[in-house]
Amino acid sequence: MNVFRDDRLNSTLTVSCLLLFACCTASAQEAPTNLATAALQLETVTLKDGTTYQGLLQSKAKDEIEFVEIFVRPGMPMSATVRILVPDQIKQYVSVPDNERRTLADHVHRLRHRLAIEAGNQRRVSLVAAPENSTHAWEYRGDWFTLTSTADEESTRRCIVRIEQIYRAFRQLIPARVNARRPLRIVLYGSIDEYHTALRTLGIEIENLAFFASREQTIFAGAELTSYSQRLQSIRFDHQETLRDLDTEAEQFRTQLKAYSEQLAQQGLGREQIKEEMARRNAAWNRERLLLERQISETDRRNEAAFVEVTDRMFRRLYHEAFHAYLADYVLVDRSVTIDRWLNEGLALIFEAGLLDGDTLRIDAPNAALLAQLQRDLASTNSLSLAELLVSNDRDFLTAHARFTTERHYAYAWGLAYYLTIEKQLIGPESLATFSAAADQTKVERLEGVVGKPLHAFEIEWREAMLALSPP
């Protein structure tokens, strides 16, 4: 993974390309426009900085508010984003009458499968330094999980915000029904070597960058956060020095420009000629400075994106394992019962493929790798039937799980879970109970009861939908 450094000699070409790209992007992707229709009355939140959101105030706690902003893009279906607000930010909140609010809440409920989840503010994370004799550096205790970390403070805060973000996604798609026996514990390591060393003490050798120890109710996870942070700090220091040098050069330039102006006057040039020459030289200097500042800004943006690259494998596995823990601890009322393995894994794969779009997380985006494999298999002459998938057991999944590869059963499990959850919106806390072990129903009968039709008819519908689905 390369953290980018740029050279001033290439700044003009680099920034010109970036500006061209930005213009093309702006014209190709219109910004979402707020929805305001007579048929649906929306609540309004106005922030102290003048920003206004329209939608529904979904939940309110002492330190944060979840506001669902409803908007529509031209030519696209209505969608929504869960925005995380701090009470101190809010200047005014305008609600709607109770009957309209119930209608609005029902509308948001129907949209919940296609919500984007905004990231929280990492500066507000209640992170505390660990005691001196600890093996880790930082500690965090939240409502949904606790975390200890050996990484630097900034990286740890970023990771906590990302994990809180996926927990919001869990709750939006499948609301919690019970209180956890004990919060999930996450142990975050600042290097992959450190992570694997810790696992070896447990007698575990795996390639995955996150591992769930169910007995300890703990997820161990690791990424090259420490080395990333060190490179990032070095680049930030260089940028600060460059900006200080620019300030010094600006002072020198102004002094030189004044002296040059006086020199031109002594040579007999007229006032307007001198004014034009000064303006030309000023413009050239400002263009050079602006190009360099934009280049620094773009470098910073790319380094922010590098954090995603550094942590991608870890987060995908962590999301997967965290969902299993969330389902067992917060959704299934009877904790001695588990849902069918194909559905448990399929749902985890939906969250594993969460797509970052800026600082929002989309959970409705298809898993590109699994979709490609599923479509290839469905188009073959020996594709897996849904009846075979439904009766699959742990052995069919464990090998793929250990290697973290897109094996056949995983592709089918994801495809069926995605269709039932995102496309048909049939999966929730109540319907999940149907897929738990029931003595009086076969696994095929359970699925037929949820979809309301015979398996053979549903399978034709599902296969057509999966073959027509496009990757994100």
N, C-alpha and C positions, 0 to 999 in steps of 0.2 A: 504494500500500500504506500503510495507516494503522497506526502504532504507537499503542496505546491509552493515553490519559490519562483518569482518572476524576475526578469532582467529588464532594466530600463530601456535597453536598446530595442527590445521587442514590444514596448508598451503601446506604440501607436497602432500597429497591426492588431495586437491582441484586443485592445479596447474597441477598435473599430468593428471587429468581428462580433464582439459581445453586444455592442449597440445595435448592430444589424440583427442579431439573434433576438434581442429584446423586442425590437420593433415588430419582427415577424411573429413572435409569440403573442404580443399584445393584440395584433390584428386577427390571429387565428383563434385565440381563446378569449372570448368576451368574459368580463367579470360578471359574477352572478348579480342579478338585480333583485331587490327586495320584493316580496310578494305582498300585495294589498288588494284583496278582493272583498266585495260586499258579502259573498257567500261564507267567508271565513274571517271572523274577527280575531285579530292578533293582539297579544299583549306587547307592550313596548318598554324597553329599558334604555334610558339615556345615561351615558357615562359623563363624568365631570370634564372629560376632554372633548365632549361634543359628539362622540360616537353613539349611534343609535342602532339597536337591534330590535327586530320584530319577530315574535314567535310566542313561546310559552316558557314561563318560569317553572322549571320542572322540580327543583328541590332547593332548599335553603338551609344552610347550617351556619354556625356562628362565624366561621372563617371563610366560607365560600358559597357560591351560588352556581347551580347548573341551569343555564338558560339555553333553550333549544331555539336557535335562529332558523326560521323557515325562509327559503328562497327558491328561485327558479331560474335556470339558465335558458336562454332562447333555444327552442327546439328540443329541450330535454325535460324529463319528468321532474316534478317538484322533489326537492331533497332538503336536508337539514343538517345543521352542525351544532353539536353540544359545545357551548362556550363556557369556560370556567371563569367566573367573575368573583371579585373580592368585594364585599359589602361597601368598603370605603371608596371603591371606584364609582359607585352608583349615585347619580344626581337625582334621577326620577324613575319611578316604576309605575306604569299605568296598566292596571289589570282590566279584565272584561267581566261582564255579569256571569254569575255562576253557571247558568244554562249554556252560555256561549263557551265558557271555559271547559265544561265537560265535553262539548263538541270538539273543541280545539285539542284537548288531551287525547281524545279518541283518534283524532287525525294524526297526532304525533306518534301514538302507539302503532298505527299502521305504517308509519315511516321508519320505525326504529331499526328495521333490518338494513336500511340504507343510510344510516346516520354516519357522519364524520365526527370523530371525537377530538376536540381540541386539547393540546397539551397544556398542563398547568404551568405556573411560574416557578422555575427552579429556585429562585431566590427566597421563596416562601416555604420551602421544604424545611421542616424542623429537624435539621441534621445536627448531631452533637458529637464532639470529639470523644473517642473511646478512652477509658482509663489507661494510664501509662503502661501497665503490665499486660495489656491486651495484645492479641495476635493480629488485630485489625486496627484501622485508624478511625473509622467513623461508624456511628450507630443511628438508626432511624426506627421509629415506632409509629406506624400508621394504623388506620382502621382495618385494613385488609391484609397487611403483611408487616413483618418487621425485617430489617435488613442490617447486616454488618458488611463493611467494605474495607479492603486493603488498598483501594485505588485513591487517587487524589480527590479533593473535595468537589471540584467542578464536575468531574466525570461522574462521581457518585451521585451528585444532585441530578444530573441529566438522566442517569439510569433510573433513579427513583421516579422522576416525572414520567418516563416512558412506561414504567411498570404500573404506576397509578393510572395512566392512560388506558392500558389494556384492561385493567380491572373495571374501568368505566364502560368499556366496550362489552365485557362480560355481562355487566348488570343491565346494559341497554338491551342486549339480545335475549338474555335469559335472566330475568330478575331473581335476586336471592329470595329464598323462602324461610331459611332458618339461620340462626347464629352459629358461627363456627365453634367447634370444640376448643380449638386453639388457633391463633392466627398462623398463616404460613410464614415460615422463616426462610429468608433468602440470604445466602452467603456469597458475596460478590468479590472476585479476585481481580487484581489489577494486571495480571499477566496470565497467559495460558499455561506457562510452566508452573506457576504457583498453583493454579487450578488443578492441573494433573497431579502435582505432588500431593495435594490435599486428598484427591480421590484415591491415590495409591495407598494412603494410610487407612482407607476404608476397604481396601482390597478390590478396587474397581478400576478397570482399564477400558475406557470408551473414547470414541472420537468426538462425540457430541460436546458442545461447549456449555451445556447446562444439563444437570442430572437431578432428578427428583428422588429423594430417599423418603419413601412413604412412611416408614416406621418413625423416622425422626421429624416428619412433616417439614422437610427442608429441601430447598432447591439450591444446589451448588452451581455457580456460573462463573465463567471467566472470559476475559478478552484483553487485548493489548492496550488497555486504557492508560497505564502508566507511561509507556513509551510514546503513545499518542500525545498525552498531556505535555510531556517534556519537549517534543518537537513543536507543539502548538505554542508553548510559552516562548521558545526560542524565536519563532517567526514573529510573534507579537512584539517581542523586544526589538527585533530588527525593524519592524514597521514603525515603532515609536521613535527609534533613532532616525529613520528616514524622514519622518514628519518634522522632527526637531531640526534636522538639517535643512529641510525646505523652509522652515521659518527663518533660519539664519540666512539662507540664500535670498529670501524675499527682502530682508532688511538690506543686504548688500546690493541687491538689484535696484531698490529704490534710491539708494545713495548714488549708485553708478548712473542711474537714469537722470537724476537731477544734475549731476556733473556733465553728462552728455548734452543735456538741454542747454546748459550754460555755454558749452563749447560751440554748439550750433548757432547760438545767438551771436557769439563773438565772430563767427565766420560769415555773418551777415544774412542768415536765413530769416525769412519773415515769421511772424507769430503763428500764422495758420499752418505754415509748413512744419514748424517745430511741433505744433500740437498734433498734426497728423502722424508725424514720425514717432512721437511718444505713445500715441494710441496704438500704432502698429506694433511697437516693441512690447507694450503692456499686454496686448492681446496674445502675442506669441508666448510670453511668459505664462500667462494664465492658462493657455491651452496645455502647455507642458505640465504645469502643476495639476490641472484637472485630470489629465490622462493618468498621471502617477497615482493620484488619490483614488481614482476609479479602479486602477489596477490593484491597489492595496485592498480596496473593498471587495473586489472579485476574489482575490486570494483568500480573504477572510471567509467569504461565502463558501469557497471550495473546501476550506479546512473545516467549516461547520459540517459540510456534507461528508467529509472524511470520517467524522464520528460515526455516521450511519454505516459506512463501509467497515470500520473497525469492529462494530458491535453487531452487525447484521446476523451472522450465524448464531451468536449467543442469544440474541433476542428472539429469533425465530424458535429456537428450542425452548427458551424460557417461557415464551407465550404458550407453547404447546403444553408444557408440564404444569404451568400455573393454572391452565384451564382445567386439567384433570383434578387438581386440588380444589379449585373453586367449585366445580360440579359436586364433588363428594362432600364438601364442607358446608356449602351454602344453598344448594339447590335440592338435593335428594333428601327428603324428610327422613326416610329410614336409611341410616348410614350403613346398615349391614347389607344393603342391596345395591348393586351396580346396574347400570344400563347396558344394553347389548354392546359388545366390544366395537363393532363396526361403527356405531353411532358415536360412541365416546371418542374414538380416534378421529372420525370424520369431523366432528365439531371442533376438536383441538386443531385440526389442520386448517379449518376456516380461519381461526384466530392467528395461527402460525403465519398465514399469508397476508396478515394485515398490511395494507399499503400506505406508506407515509406520503403525504402530499403537503409539503411545507411542514407546519407543526400540527397538522391534523392527521388522524389515523382512520383509514377507511377499512371496514371489515367486510364489505360486500364484494370486493374485487376478487375475481376467480384466482385460484392458485395456478399460475401459468404453467409450471412444470408438471403438476398433477393433471391439469386439464389436457395438456399435449399428450401425455401418456394414455390417459383415459380415452381420448378421441382416437388415437392409433389403435388401441385395443378393441374399441367398439366397432371400428371399421374392418377388423380382421375377421377371419373365418372361425376362430375359436375363442371368441370373447367370453368373459365370465358372465354367468346369469345372476340376476339379483337373488334368486333362491339360494345359489351357492354362496353369495356374499353374506346373506342373512344368517346362515348356519356356520359361518367361519368362526374359528376359535382363537384363543390367545396365540397358539403356535403359528397361525397364518400371519400374525402381525409382528411377533417378537423379533424375528430375524431382521426384517426391514427396520424395525424400531432401533435395533442395536447399531445398524450401519447408517441410519439416518438417510436412506435412499428412497426414491419414489418407486416403491415396489407396487405390484399389481393390486393387491388388496387395499393398499392405502389410497391408490388413485380411485378405485371404485367407492371406497368408504367416504372419501372427500366428496366425490361427485353426487352421491345419494344424499349425504348430509347437507351439502350446499343447496341442492334442489329443494329439499324439504324445508330448509331453514330460510334461505334468502329468496328463492323464487316463489315458493308456495306459502311461506310464512306459517308453517304447520308445527314448528317446534317451539315449545315453551315449557315452563315448569310442570304444567299439568300433563301435556302430551308425553313428556319424558318419562313419567311414571308408567305409561303404557309399555315402554321398552325395557322396563326392569323385569327381572325374572318372575314370570307368572305361571303357576302350575297348570292353569286351565286353558292356556293359549300357546300355540306354536309361534315361532318368530315371524313366520309368514303372516299368520293371522294378526299379529300385533301391527305390522306395517299396513295391512289391508284395512284395519280398523281406523288408523290415522288418516290414510289417504281417501278412504271411502269408496274403494273400487277393488276388483280382483287384481292380483299381482300381475298377471299377464297383460292386462289392459294398461295398468300403470307403468309397466316396464317399457312398453312401446312409446308411451308419452315421454318418459324420462330419457330414453335413449335419443329420441329426436331432439329434445331440448339440449342435451349435453353435446351432441354433434353440431348444433347450431350456435353454441355459446362461443363468444370471442374472448381471447385473452386480454388482460388489462394493458 
